[in-house]
Amino acid sequence: MPTLPASATSDAQPQENPDRTTSVPATPPAPAALTPQDVLADGQEHAEFNGVLVRKGSIAAFIGNAKALENLEPGTSEHEAVAQQIRDLKPALDALELFDVVEIKNPDVAALLAS
């Protein structure tokens, strides 16, 4: 299961001063930069995140559908198909913790994700 590098999630540990009179917190190491290959290796089509199997392209599909929804008339079959795809993608996006770092600006998309 892909995970963040340990340096990205480690807690600071106390470190003693050289004179050993007081303890000071250690500076946490800088998180390592992630590349797409770190998350999903070349040739890999999906991976499990937080117990959910997530297919590559899920975030790009969500963005494309969110943008498409803006240009579709509510109540049409096209609008409903795109809306359903957004709802179907939500578990994968939740597993990726996307909404911990991204705020949805489109109120229609936000409402779909809340339902």
Buried (B, 14 or more C-beta within 10 A) or exposed (E): EBEBEEEBEEEEEEEEEEEEEEEEEEEEEEEEEEEEEEBBEEEEEEBEBEEEEBEBEBBEBBEEBBEBBEEBEEEEEEBEEBBEBBEEBBBBBBBBEBEEEEEBEEEBBBEBBEE
